């Protein structure tokens, strides 16, 4: 437990963290990777280069300072980050390294304002926060390893099938090399893939949502080709699209993630996706249809056009069921799309459209896609008075804010 003086000192830094948080976390990563380059085998280079990780960490540090006397309030954030840490292989021995360089970064950025008293208070606070993460992650490691079909770390999976789903999205069907059972997952969860790319100094780890229903003898991921091989995101996705072939082996961590379908409720459900955000939504749709055939589902997918619209046939097969209504939005339809009536709405998903077409009063909303898409959906739902506890969303990448 922290004494009141330490709590007050940490809380006194909240305004400073709000102003300089991203500067501190940027400096933190510079210092840590400079002294421990081996950690670049774990951290996502793309998120570093684009500043996403720095912003996410700044938000987490700010929240920790704000609620240092009531960490229960940020337990959902801890849980989400812990899922990612477990999937990456973050271990207790990494936390002292992080703590040391976070304190150095605070001192570097704030200068004389970071008194010895403040640094000491943050050292104590970090110890409490680190212990919370280590405890939660220990339970997750134990569950991942000891569950039926589970394993620790990364396990070899063979690419059994590689299927082109659209001009930009390809699915990979993964079966375990050891031919043993695989762990169950909850729709909405992801797996981590570890890649060693020829000519690259460090390994790359990426998370991909599982795009099929659970209970199969394989895992399926559906990967979007990101533009350009020069940026780290594009380097990995293009490698998977162009270099990896059927029969190749990928290293895979056990399923993780807290963006999951709640099948204990029977209220109407709306699943909204943009682009490759369809992947967790399709897994949820298939599961609802199988497990809750009486539950009403509205499935909404937004894409540029039919050329990039992946997994359409699988959605349409389920739309034939009375419980499912689906709507496809194209913002840049081709002439062929128009001739074939391939879409329901030209344009974007709007507040007014949701109000007119979705039973939203008591519905559960799940959505995933590009950040602007999610921001628009979130604002629309809040404006319509949808309760926060009925709104669920997933970022591809570090946790961000839709507010």
N, C-alpha and C positions, 0 to 999 in steps of 0.2 A: 504493500500500500504506500502511496505517496503522501507525504505530509502536506499540510495546507499551504505552507510557504512555497514548496516546489510547484504545487498546482497553480498557485497565483502567478508565479514567475512564468510558467509555461503559457498560461492564458494571456499574460501581458504581451506575449509575442504574436498573438493572433492578428492584430492590424498589420504588423510587419510582414507576416507570412502572406497575408492577403495581397500586399503590394509587391513583395519581392520573392514570392514562393517559387515561381518558375525559374527565376534567375538562380536561386539556391539549388534547385534540383538539377538544372543544367550543369552547374559547377560540380555538383555531387557526382554526376555520371562521368564528367571529365576526369575528376580526381580518381574515382574508383577504377575506371577502365585503364587509366594510366598506370596505376599500381597493380592492378589485377586483370590484365588483358584476357586471361583464361575465362573470365566471366562473359566475354563476348560469345562464347560457345552456348550460352544459355539465353541471353537477352536478345530480343528482336531488333536487328539492326535498322530495319525500316522505321519502326516506331521511334527509335533514337534519332534518326536522320530527319524525320518529319516533325519532331518535337512532341509527338503524341504521348510518349512515355513520361517526358518531363512534366507535361501538363497534368497527367493523371496522378503522378506522384505528388506534385504540388498540392493538388486537391485533397489527397489522402493525408498528407502531413498537416494541412490546414484543419481538416476535420478532426484529426487526432488531438491537436492542440485545443480546439474548441471544446471537445468532449473528453478531455483527459481525466475529468472527475466522474465521468459516466460513459465508459467505453462500450457499455451495452448498447448505447444509442447508435454506434457505428458497426455493430456486429454484422449486419447484412453486407457492408462493404468489406469487412474482414473476411467473411465467408467467401465472397466472390473472388477476392485477391488470392485467398488461400487455395481455392480450386485451381487457379492458374499456376500458382507456385508448385502445387503438387504435380500438375501435368508437365511442368518444366523440369522438375527434379531439384527445386530449391530445398536445401537442407539446413538444419540448425547452425552448422558451422559457417554458413554464409552471413548470418545476421550480425555477428560482431564486425565483419568487414563493412557491411552497409552502415552500421551505427557509427563507426569510426569516421567514415568519409562524409556522412551526413553532417556530423558535428564540425568537421573541417570546413565543409562548404558553408555552413551557417556563419562560422567565424570569418571566412574569406569574404563573403558578400556583405555582411553587416559591419565588419570592422570593429571599431571600438564600442559600437552599440551592443555587440555580443559580449557582454561582460563575463568574467569567469563564473559568476553566480548563475547567469542565464545558461551558459554552456553546461554547467554542472546539473542544473535543473532538467535540461533537455536530455542529458545522459541518463538520468534516473528515469525520466519519462519514456525514453526509447527502450530501456530495459523492460519496462512493464508492457509496452506495445509489442516488442519482439517476443516476449514470453507468451502473449496471447496468440500471436500468429503460429509460433512453434507448437503450442498445445493443440490448436485447431488442425494444423497440418498433420500432426502426428496421428490424429484420429482418421484423417483422410487417407494417409498412407496405409494405415492398418486396414481400413475398409477396402481400399483398392487392391491390396495384396491378398487379403483373406476371403474376399467374396468368391462365390462360385465362378470359376473361369477367370479369376483376377490374377494380377501380377504386379511386381514392383519394377519401377523404372521403365525402360523401353524394351519392347518385345518385337521380334522379327515377324513381319507379315508379308505375304506374297501378293503381288497384284494379279488377281485371278482374271479380272476383266477390266478393260479401259474403254469407256463408251463416250463418244462425242454427243453432248446433249444440245448444244447450240454452237453458234460461231465462236463463243467465248468461254463456254463452260464445258468441262469434261468430268465424267464420273470415274472413280477408281473403286473397284470392289476388292476388299482386302481380306485375305484368309490367313490364319496363323500358320507360320512355317512348321511349328511343332505339331500341328494337326489336333491340338487339344482344344478344349472348350474355351469360348471367349466370354468376357464379362457382359452382363446385361447393362443396358443404359436407359436413361429416361429421355424421352423425346425432348429435344432442345439442347442436349449436351454435345460436347465436342471431344475430339481426340487431338493429341499433339503428334506431329510428324517430325522426326529428326532427319535432316538431310546433310550428307557430306558431298558437296559439289566440287568436282575436279577444278583445281586452280584457285579455290577459295581457301583462305587461311583458317577461317573459323566455320564451325558447323552452323546450320540454320535450323531453328525450331519454329514451326508454324502450327496454329490451331485451326482445325476445320470442323465445322458442324457435321454431325452425322445426318445424312439426308434420306435415309430409309427408316422404316419402322424397326423397333427392337425385336429380338427373338429370332433373328436370322443366324446363319452360320458364317456370316461375313459382316464387316462394317463397310458402309459406303460413304465416301466423301465426294462432293461435287465442287470442283475448283474453278474459279474464274481466272482467266488469263489477264493479268494486269499489264497495262501498256508499258512497253519499254523495258529492256533488260538492264539498263544502267541503274535504275533504282532498285533497292533491295526487295521490295514487294514483287516487282516484275521479274527479278532474277529467279526467285523461287518458283513462282507460278509458271513462268515460261519453261523452266527446267522440267517441271512436272508434265507440262503439256507436250514438250518437244523431245525430251531425252528419256524420260522414264517410260518403260514399256511393260507389257504383260509378261509375267514371269520374274520381274525384278522384285527386290526385297526392300521394304521400307521399315524403319524403326518407329514403333507406335507406342504411346503411353495409354494407360487405361482411361476410359471415358471420364470426363469431369465437367463441371459447370453447374451453376445454380439457376440458369434460365431454363426452367423445366415446366412441362405441362402438368397441371393439377387435374387429375381424373377423379378426385373426391367430390367435385362439384358437378352439378347437372344443369347449371344455368347456360344460356346460349353463349357461344364462343365465337370470336372473330379473330381470324388469322390474317395479318397484313404483311406483305413483303414487297421489297423493291430489289430488282436485280438478283444477285446471288444470295440475297437474304431469304430466298425461297427455301433454302436447304433445311434449316430447322423447322420451318413452317410445314413443309411436306411431311416430315417425320411426325409432327404433331397431328396433322390431318389424318394420316393413315392410322394412327393409334386411336384417335377419338372414334373413327368409323368402326374400328374393330372392337374396342372396349366399351364404348358408350353409344350404341346405335340409335338411341332415342335422343341424343343431345344435338341440338340444332347448331350448325356450323356455317359461318359465312367466311369464304376464302377469297381474299382480295390480293391480286398480284399486279405490280406495276413494272413495266419494262419499256425500253425504247421502242422495240418492234419485234416482229416474229423471228427475225434472224438471231436475236440474242435471248429469246424466251426459252429457258430450259425447263425440262421435266413437265412440259405441258400435258402430254398424253396421260401421265400418271394422275394428274389433278383431274383431267376430264373423265377418266374412268371412275373416279369417286364422285364426281358431280352428278353422275347418273342416279345416285342414291337420293332418296327424298330428303334426307336430313341435311344435305350439303347444297349450298348455293355458292357459285363461284363467279367472280368478275375479273376480267383482264383489262388493265389500263395500258394503252400504248401512247407515249407522248410524241413519237416520231414514226408513225406507221408507214410501211412501204405500200406501193400500189398493189402489190400482191396481197398484203394484209387486208386492204380494203375490199378487193375482189372476193376474197375468201371469207369475209366477215370474221377475221381472226381475233377481233377484240370487241369488248363491250362498250368501252368509253375511250374517246380520244382526249388525252390530257392527263391531268394529275388527280390523285385522290384528294378530295377537298372536304372541309368541314361540312358544307351543305350536302354533299353527296352522302357522307356517312349518316347525317341526320335523316335523310330521306330514305335510305336503303338498308340500314343496319338496325336491328333491334338492340339498341345500345344502353338502355336504362340499367339493366342488371347484368349485362354481358361481361364476360372476361375478354380482355383485348391482349393479344400477343402480337408484337411486330418486330421486324428486323429488316435492315437495309442500309443504304447510304445515309449518312448523318442528316443531310437536308430533308430527306424523306421522313426519317424518324422524328425530326423536330416538328415538321408539319403535322404528322399524325398525332404526336403528343399534344401539341397546342390545340388541335381540333378536339381531341377527347376531353381535355381540361375545360375548354370553352363550352362543351356540351354537358359538363357536369359529371362526367364519369369519375367515380371514386378512385383515388390513387391506388388503393389495394387491388383494384381490378385492371390495372395497367401494368403490363410486363413487357420489357424490351431487352434486346441484346445488341451490344456493340461488337463489331468485328474489330478487335484491337483493344487497347487500354480503355478502361471505363471512362466515359465522358459525361457531359451534362447536356440534357435536352432543354433545360430551362432557358 
